[in-house]
Structures are given as C-alpha cells and as structure tokens.
Amino acid sequence: MKYANLTNRQRAYVDAVVEHAGDLGLDTTKTDFSRAELRQVSMRTKGKIWIPNWITHDQSRRAARGVFNVPEITEAAIANASTAPVVSDTDMDAVAEQRAEELISSV
C-alpha cells in the first residue's frame, strides 16, 4: 500500500513513527519493524503499548514473528527529508555567532 492510500488515522501513525524515529533510535530507511519498535512509538504518542490493528491484523504485513512490514514509513520519511529546509554553512556560522554573543552577554 502507498502512503497516499492510507486513511487519515493510518497516516497519523506513520507520521508519528517518522517524527519520533530519531528520538527512539528507529531506522526509517528499512521497511520491517519489530513489535518492540512500534510499541515505543505507541507509548510516545498515545501512552499505550498497542500497535494499530491495521498493522498487526493484516497478514500481508507480517514479515516474521513479531515483525511487520510497513513500507509507508520509509516513503513518508523520504518525503519529509525532501521537504526539509536546507541550511548552508554560512547560515550555520551566523547562528553560531549569534548564540555565542547571547551566551557572552548573559554572563
């Protein structure tokens, strides 16, 4: 299934995986995710360990015992990366200088 074909609730979960992947140490370049990985996202977003039924009850998404195929996560991560703003070295230098001046003036 493609990300565009997901329902709004399904997209929300996929987006949550992409959003929290960095904090949780999840690799969004892969398509298979363990139950433990998806539970981390559920705990972070809903405060519950339950993984959505559209993932766990769909036999076609079973990659192995406790491992689910969710290629929409990779698709969404690539789309997010391509829309992320690009920051140049010059911009980073300016930000660093500004932060340094703020720190010096606060002392």
Helices and strands as residue ranges (DSSP letters): G 3-5, H 8-24, E 32-34, H 35-46, H 53-56, G 59-61, E 62-64, E 67-69, H 71-83, H 89-106
